[in-house]
Amino acid sequence: MKNPIAAKTDAAIGKSLYSKHCKSCHGAEGYGDGPKAGDMNGELGDFSTSDFQAQSDGALFYKITIGRDDMPEFSKKMPSDEDRWLIVNYLRTLAE
């Protein structure tokens, strides 16, 4: 899937959505060290790594939408595709 939203569009909204829905597990900087991380069984990953950043926007959007392992699907909690794309764009700002 191609990201329909330009990278810098509504960056503050993407950060706010990340803080609300992702930060508790993935941490403020995306290192996988949020306060709920210890309760998770799977690897939360590090969003700053080159391996993570090498994934396509579409792959990240899919994982946010569908979920994976302990990560819930966000298509119900966040029904707006645009909101999930804004989170993808925010994840790109967490690169090393």
SULTAFEN-V603794 format. One line per field, one symbol per residue. ss: DSSP state (@ for helix, = for strand, . for the rest). phi: phi as a letter, one per 20 degrees, with the letter a starting at -180 (. if undefined). burial: 1 if it has 9 or more other C-alpha atoms within 8 Angstrom, else 0. A space follows every 50 residues. Layout:
BEGIN
ss = ???
phi = ???
burial = ???
END
This chain:
BEGIN
ss = ..........@@@@@@@@@@@.@@@@..........@@@..........@ @@@...@@@@@@@@@@.=..=.........@@@@@@@@@@@@....
phi = .efedggeflgffgffffffdcgfdenfdmemdffegfeeeefemcfeff ffffffgfffgffffenalffffdfefcffggfffffgffgffefg
burial = 00000000001001101110011111110111110110010001111110 0110001111111111100000111001000011111111100110
END
